[in-house]
Amino acid sequence: MVCKLLKALYRLKQSPRLWQEKLRFILSKLGFEPLEADNYMYYNKDTKFIIITYIDDFLVIALKGPTLDEFKIDLSSKLDVKDLREASYFLRVRIT
């Protein structure tokens, strides 16, 4: 029996690369560009949103408002995401 994987699985060497490719494609459709200094950080010139990614976690830095709510709706229509509300820590670093 031969099985063909339709998507990457955790613990495979290529999983982080494939996830970042997929995320980059989706975020580019939403108007985000990777920063030159760090390819895992994205910036949207129109909304002034910054997204910091680490493996499959990411932090959205933005002002509260209808634009942020629209972004959450757009992103959740393309990815299965959990909104954990305001962050006080990210990667064990205290934010607030």
N, C-alpha and C positions, 0 to 999 in steps of 0.2 A: 504494500500500500504506500502511495506517495501522497503527501499532503502539501499544499501550497499555502503559505501564510499570506493573509491579506493585509496585515498591518504588523508593525514592529512590536516586539514583546519586551517587557522589562528584563534587565540583566543581559541583554545582547549588546555587544560593543557598538553597534550602529544605532541603537535606540535614541540616545541623546541627540545625535546628529539629525536623524529623521524627524524627531520632535521639533527641533529648532528650525528645520526647513519648512515644516508645516506651519509653525507659528509665524515665521517670517512672511510666508505667503499670505496668511490670513490677515496679519497686521498691516501688510502693504496694501491690501484691498481696503482696509479701514483708514488709510492715509498716514500710516506710521513708517518712519525710515529708521534703520539702525544708525547709531552714532558711529562716527569714524573712530573715536577713541576706544569704544567697547561695543562689539557686535551683538552683545546680549542686552543692550539697552536701546530702547526705541523712543522716538520723539515724533509728535504730531505738531506741525507748525501752525495749523489752523486752531486746534483746541488747546494747545500748549500742554498736552498730557505727556507724561514720561512713564514708560513701562520698564521696570527692571526685572529681568528673568533670571532664574536659577533652576536648572534642570526643568521640572514641570511645575514650579511655583513662580508666580510673578506678582509684583507689587505695582499698582497703578497710583501714580502721584498726580493728583488733580484737585481742583476746587470742586466742592459740592455744587450740584445744580442740575438743571435739566440735561445739559450736554453730557454729564457723567452718566446719568440714568440712561440716556440714549445709547451711549457707548456700551454699557453693561448689557442692554438688550441685544444690540448688534453682535457683541462677542458671544453671548450665550446662544444665539441662533446658529453660530458656526462651530462652537466648542461646548463640551460639557464642562461647565465651570461652576464653582461654588463661590458665592460672595461671602467672605468672612468679615465684612464690614470694615470699620477703621482699624488699621494695624497699630499695635503698640510695640510689636517686635517684628523684625524680619531677619531671618538667619541668625537668631539669637542676639541681635543688636537692638537695643531699646530705641524706639523712634520718638515717642512722646515723653 
